[in-house]
Amino acid sequence: MVKRDAPVTLAEVASLPVVLGPVQAGRMLGLGRTTVYRLLREEAFPVLARRVGRSWVIPTAGVLAYLGLDTPATSPTTTGGCGCGARVNAEEKARTVDGST
């Protein structure tokens, strides 16, 4: 079991899901649970957060960007797109396929 206030390790960063819960995102930002929920209520959380039903979700990419980190899986050079990993520009894909990159 990991202590709640223990620093986040690189292995944990590599295995993060697409979205984080408030406590996990807060832990990465060095914020306590009470502070995280207060900031969410006041719409002052430093990273984009969305309500999904009664729960909050925070995109992992936003937290990593806020911290100035970039993961190989989301860098524009490895995905060939905008960096989100969701889509590849058709023109970029065509250049990659015919080898004219």
Secondary structure, 3 states (H helix, E strand, C coil): CCCCCCCCCHHHHHCCCCEECHHHHHHHHCCCHHHHHHHHHCCCCCCCCEEECCEEEEEHHHHHHHCCCCCHHHCHHHHCCCCCCCCCCHHHHHHHHHCCC
